């Protein structure tokens, strides 16, 4: 009986260890690749967490609420324009520098031309704020 109890206890501990993480713990912003993946993955209908997808926007430029709205709008623009993402082109380098600005920002290809065609009230602001950002320390995973 004692042996069965120990096996059950061990099983329950293992089950808890392998349980799925909560959605708020599922993001990494360490490189352009991981940042883009965080945004896209968390905007898919089977894994819809816009509050996590919004973490890719610089909190110094937009509030958390605005970032969520922008994440939703940006995905609507991608879908409406029929954008197909080629993740092979996104840099996995955490030290990536944008060649135009010399800063740690990554601008998705064709985003500016797509947004210029859209009919959003905040189109110019959205173009400026949609630069995905990352920082070596922004991750909730070890």
N, C-alpha and C positions, 0 to 999 in steps of 0.2 A: 504494500500500500504506500509506504514511504517513497519507494522507487517510482511508482506511478505519479505521485504528486510532484516529484522532482522533474520528471519528464514533462509533465503538463506545465509547470512553472517555466522550465527552459523554453518550451514551445511558445508560450505567451510572451516571454521576453524577446525572443527572436522575431515573432510576429510584429511586435511594436517597433523593433529596430528597422524592419524592412517596410514599414507602412509608408504610404505616400506622403511626401512633404506637403505642407499647405501651400496654396498658390502664391501667397505673398513671399515665400522663400525661394521662388523659382526664377532667379534672374542672375545674370552676370553682365557687367559692363566693362570688361577688361580690355577688349580689343574692338575694332570696328565690326569684325565678323560676329562676335558674341553679342554685341549691342544690336546689330541688325536682326540677328536670330531671336533675341529677346523680344524685340518689337513685333516681328512677324508672327512668331509662335504664339504669343499671348493675344493676338488679334484674330486668330483662327477660331471658327465657330465651335470646334470641338475642345478648345482650350482657351475660352474667351475670358481674359483678365485685363481689361483696358487700363486698370490702375497700375499694373506691372509694366505693360507696354509703354505707358507714359513716362516711366523712369528714364527712358532714353533721351528725354528733353532736358536741357540744362535748367535746373531749378533756380538759377540766378536770373534767368530771363523770363520764365513763366511760372505761374503758381501751379500747384498740384492739380487743381480743378481745371485750369486752362490746358494743362498738359494732357489730361484725360480726353478733353474735347478735341484737342489737336490730334491725338493718337487715333481717335475714331474717324475724324475727318480725313486724315492722311490715308487710312486704309480704304475709306470710301473712294478717294481719288485714285488710288492704285487699282482698285477693282473696276471702277468706271472707265479708266483709261486702258484697262487690259494689260497692266504691267506684269511681266513675268520676271521674277527675281532670279538672277544668276549669282548664286552665293560663291562660286569659284572666283569671281572678280573682286570680292570684298576681302580686304586685307586682314589676316589674322595677327598682324604685328601690333603689339600693345604700344609700340613707340611710333606708330604711323603718324606722319605729318601731312596735312593737306598741302599740295604743292602751290596753291594760289595764296593761301593765308599764312602758311607756315605754322599752323596751330593743329592741335589734336582734335580735328573735326573730320567727319566723313559725310560727304554729300552724295546721296544715292544718284546714280546716273539718270539723266533725263528728268529729274524731279523739277527743275526750274521750268523747263518747257511745258511740262504737264500742268504745273500750278499756274502758269501764265495763261493757259487756256481755260482754267476753271473759273467759276463765277462765285467765288467766295468773297465775302465782305472784307475779310482780313487777309487777302491773298498775299500782299507784300510782307506783312508781318509773319505769315505762315512760312513763306519762303525763307525768311531770315531765321526763324525759330526752329525750322525742321532739320537743322543740322544736328545729326545724332552725335552725342558726345560720350566719352568714356574716360575713365581715370583708373590707373592701376589699382587704387584702393577701393573702387566701387564694386563690391561683390559681397554676397552673403554666403558664399561657399568657400571652403578652404582650398 
